[in-house]
Amino acid sequence: MENTANGVSHFTPNDVATWLRSERTHVYIGDVLEESDGTAMGVGFARYAPGESNEWFVTYDEVLVVTSGAFSVTSAAGKKTARAGELIYLRKGTNLTYSA
């Protein structure tokens, strides 16, 4: 992790210490900041192969920034899809399905 003494940090996927992967999918998730680092929010990267999905319960407010391809979130409120350069905001306490 980059030094944050000046209040500004820069991260790339290379900063992920451990990529988590489900045995049955091509979904990779890796955090670069989390509560144990003393931060007020979590920050990480995710890579989903086309057609992959997973169910999730959002435990904190979350923003998904799509850097390539398209990514969808389906919840009780319906399906929202973001493409490269767009984002999706999720509220804590939401049950949903992520999909690429």
Long-range contacts (C-beta under 8 A, 24 or more apart in sequence): 1-32, 1-33, 1-37, 9-33, 11-43, 13-45, 13-47, 16-44, 16-45, 22-54, 25-49, 25-52, 25-54, 26-52, 27-52, 27-54, 46-98, 48-98, 48-99, 48-100, 49-100, 50-100, 51-99, 51-100, 52-99, 52-100, 53-97, 53-98, 53-99, 53-100, 54-97, 54-98, 55-95, 55-96, 55-97, 56-95, 56-96, 56-97, 56-98, 57-93, 57-94, 57-95, 57-96, 58-90, 58-91, 58-92, 58-93, 58-94, 58-95, 58-96, 59-92, 60-92, 61-89, 61-90, 61-91, 61-92, 62-89, 62-90, 62-92, 63-87, 63-88, 63-89, 63-90, 64-88, 64-89, 64-90, 69-100, 70-100, 71-98, 71-99, 71-100, 72-98, 72-99, 72-100, 73-97, 73-98, 73-99, 74-99
